[in-house]
């Protein structure tokens, strides 16, 4: 085998791995549903798309909310809402019920509401809401189970490990076949 061929194959593997791992995790702009609730003191509060974006989601994206990095997660839009983004999921309903007992929709009150529902059972899954959030799973969906493979950085690591194994195998096979070629009598 020619050494140039091996170098070309190795470069091709590195480039293909880089292209696979550089996929865009960005999301298009979403529109959150308008939700209304009544506080314990009788005040009607309507949460609009801009309020979700400017008050609730900065709390969700903060490092105090969860040990999982929700800011970069493509699933963050579904923490409170159903997959169609037209209504609340069960975790979102728990959140609104907590907000009814706390008061107006402010950053401080949103934080308190999330803390209040953190220890509740997440859709009878055996995990609390906070355990699912910390593991990168959605507490409002019973089919969203905590697993480290949901983390995009773990998936990227697996790609590099696979590529490294292929490269090591190619190099090992080169030396095995090259040695046999040299050992055969001419």
DAHU-V102862 format. One line per field, one symbol per residue. ss: DSSP state (@ for helix, = for strand, . for the rest). burial: # if it has 9 or more other ideal C-beta (glycine too) atoms within 8 Angstrom, else .. A space follows every 50 residues. Layout:
ss = ???
burial = ???
This chain:
ss = ..@@@@@@@@@@@@@@@@@@@.............====.....====.@@ @@@@@@@@@@@........@@@...@@@..=......=.@@@@@@@@@@@ @@....@@@@@@@@@@@...=......=@@@@@@.............@@@ .@@@@@@@@@@@@@@@@@@@@@@@@@@@@@@@@...
burial = .....#..##..##..#...#..........##...#.#.....#.#.#. ###.#######...#..#.#..#.########..#..#########.### .##.#...######.###..###.#.###############..#.#...# #..###..##.##..##..##..#..##........
